[in-house]
Amino acid sequence: MLDSILRPIKDHLLSPLTRTPIGRLPPLAISAFGLGASISAAIAAWQLRPALAVALWLVGRVADGLDGAVARSTDRSSDAGGLLDFVFDSIGYAAIPIGLAFGIDDRGTWIATAVLLATFYVNSVALGYVSALLEKRSPDTETLDRATSAIHPRGLVEGAETIVFFAIALAFNNIAATVWWVMATAVLLTAIERVRWALNTLQ
């Protein structure tokens, strides 16, 4: 929901880093570092170390934004890089809830985690298929986000909202199950809205 608004701000804040030695790194290496940080955050969550988990999660998200900024500033953007970035993000998004579930290890958290991951699955299918149809038809509409490798309609839960939900759950693991239920509801609404939008737009 907020990604299109926050992306120019994010790019402005990260721009100075692209002119440091970091800017000479391969974008894929930065993406891989971000994935490693997210998996490390999941491990920290499993060990119930909230401060470390939040710090690692945010480091991973900075890397996730930096890889694209470096790729664009050095003219190394590619569809392959965009695909791997999306896959790496998906791995991190799955690892964090699972890590917390292992750490808390109660029935309620496991159920909330399963429901959350199920909504991720439904939303990913909806997003992927709608994105493929949009690429096929190449519509010209302001409702599309063309700042990423694949075009797709905006949603209630995008990258910015995911960062906030995950940070809250990691910081306050005693309410993680509640956070997951709220997020699962929002993600499901996002998937439904994307399908509804596609049915109305792609007739």
C-alpha positions in Angstrom: 0.0 0.0 0.0 2.8 2.4 0.9 5.6 1.1 -1.3 5.0 3.5 -4.2 5.0 6.4 -1.8 8.0 5.3 0.2 10.2 4.0 -2.6 11.5 7.5 -3.7 12.3 8.3 -0.1 14.1 4.9 0.3 16.1 5.5 -3.0 17.1 9.0 -1.8 18.3 7.7 1.5 20.2 4.8 0.0 21.7 6.8 -2.9 24.8 7.9 -0.9 25.7 4.2 -0.2 25.7 3.4 -4.0 28.7 5.8 -4.3 30.7 4.0 -1.7 32.7 0.7 -2.2 29.3 -1.0 -1.6 28.2 0.3 -5.0 30.9 -1.8 -6.7 29.5 -5.1 -5.2 27.4 -7.3 -7.5 23.7 -6.6 -6.8 23.2 -10.3 -6.4 25.8 -10.5 -3.6 23.9 -7.7 -1.8 20.6 -9.7 -2.3 22.3 -12.8 -0.9 23.6 -10.9 2.1 20.0 -9.7 2.8 18.8 -13.3 2.6 21.5 -14.3 5.1 20.5 -11.6 7.4 16.8 -12.6 7.3 17.6 -16.2 7.9 19.8 -15.1 10.8 16.9 -13.1 12.2 14.8 -16.2 12.0 17.4 -18.1 14.0 17.6 -15.3 16.5 13.8 -15.5 16.8 14.0 -19.2 17.4 16.5 -18.5 20.2 14.0 -15.9 21.6 16.5 -13.0 21.2 14.2 -10.3 20.1 16.6 -7.3 19.9 19.0 -9.3 17.8 16.2 -10.6 15.6 14.8 -7.2 14.9 18.3 -5.8 14.2 19.1 -8.6 11.7 15.7 -8.3 10.1 16.1 -4.6 9.5 19.7 -5.1 8.2 18.2 -7.6 5.7 15.6 -5.1 4.6 18.2 -2.4 4.0 20.1 -4.8 1.9 17.0 -5.7 0.0 16.5 -2.1 -0.9 20.2 -1.5 -1.6 20.6 -4.2 -4.2 18.1 -2.6 -6.5 19.5 0.9 -5.9 23.0 -0.4 -6.8 21.8 -2.2 -9.8 20.0 0.9 -11.2 22.8 3.3 -10.4 25.4 1.1 -12.1 23.2 0.0 -15.0 23.2 -3.6 -13.9 19.5 -4.2 -13.5 18.2 -7.4 -15.0 15.1 -9.6 -15.0 17.2 -12.5 -13.5 18.2 -10.2 -10.6 14.6 -9.2 -10.0 13.5 -12.8 -10.0 16.2 -13.9 -7.5 15.4 -10.9 -5.3 11.8 -11.9 -5.2 12.7 -15.5 -4.4 15.1 -14.5 -1.7 12.4 -12.2 -0.2 9.9 -15.1 -0.2 12.4 -17.3 1.7 12.9 -14.7 4.3 9.2 -14.1 4.7 8.7 -17.8 5.4 11.7 -18.2 7.6 10.8 -15.4 10.1 7.3 -16.8 11.2 8.7 -20.3 11.3 11.6 -19.3 13.4 9.3 -17.5 15.9 7.0 -20.5 15.9 9.9 -22.8 16.8 11.0 -20.4 19.5 7.6 -19.9 21.2 6.4 -23.4 20.4 2.8 -23.4 21.5 -0.3 -24.6 19.6 -1.7 -21.1 19.1 1.4 -19.7 17.5 1.8 -22.7 15.2 -1.8 -22.3 14.0 -1.4 -18.6 13.4 1.9 -19.2 11.6 0.3 -21.9 9.4 -2.6 -19.6 8.5 -0.3 -16.7 7.8 1.9 -18.8 5.5 -1.2 -20.1 3.7 -2.3 -16.5 3.0 1.2 -15.7 1.7 0.8 -18.7 -0.7 -2.6 -17.5 -1.9 -1.4 -13.9 -2.4 1.8 -15.1 -4.2 -0.3 -17.1 -6.6 -2.7 -14.2 -7.2 0.1 -11.7 -7.6 2.2 -14.0 -9.9 -0.7 -14.8 -12.2 -2.1 -11.3 -12.3 1.4 -10.0 -13.0 1.9 -12.4 -15.8 -1.4 -11.4 -17.4 -0.5 -7.7 -17.0 2.8 -8.3 -18.7 1.0 -10.1 -21.5 -1.4 -7.3 -22.1 0.9 -4.5 -21.1 -1.9 -2.2 -20.0 -1.2 1.5 -19.4 -2.8 2.4 -16.1 -1.7 4.3 -13.0 -2.7 1.4 -10.8 0.4 -0.5 -11.8 3.7 -0.4 -10.0 6.4 -0.3 -12.8 9.3 0.4 -10.5 10.0 -3.3 -10.0 11.0 -6.1 -12.4 7.4 -7.2 -12.9 4.4 -5.0 -13.1 1.6 -5.7 -10.6 -1.4 -4.0 -8.9 -0.8 -2.4 -5.5 -2.1 -4.1 -2.4 -3.0 -3.5 1.2 0.1 -5.4 2.4 3.3 -4.8 0.4 7.0 -4.6 1.4 6.7 -1.7 3.9 3.8 -3.2 5.8 5.6 -6.6 6.0 8.6 -4.9 7.5 6.4 -3.3 10.2 4.4 -6.5 11.0 7.5 -8.6 11.2 9.4 -6.1 13.3 6.5 -5.9 15.8 6.2 -9.7 16.1 10.0 -10.2 16.5 10.2 -7.4 19.1 7.2 -8.6 21.1 7.1 -12.3 20.6 4.5 -12.7 23.3 1.9 -11.2 20.9 3.3 -12.8 17.8 0.3 -15.0 17.2 -2.0 -11.9 17.4 0.2 -10.0 14.9 0.1 -13.0 12.6 -3.7 -13.2 12.7 -4.0 -9.5 11.9 -1.4 -9.7 9.1 -3.0 -12.9 7.7 -6.3 -11.1 7.4 -4.7 -8.1 5.7 -2.8 -10.4 3.3 -5.9 -12.3 2.4 -7.8 -9.1 1.7 -4.9 -8.0 -0.5 -5.1 -11.2 -2.5 -8.9 -10.9 -2.9 -8.6 -7.3 -4.0 -5.9 -8.2 -6.5 -8.2 -10.9 -8.0 -11.2 -8.6 -8.0 -9.1 -5.8 -9.7 -7.8 -8.3 -12.3 -11.3 -9.6 -13.1 -12.6 -6.0 -13.6 -9.5 -4.8 -15.6 -8.6 -7.8 -17.7 -12.0 -8.6 -19.2 
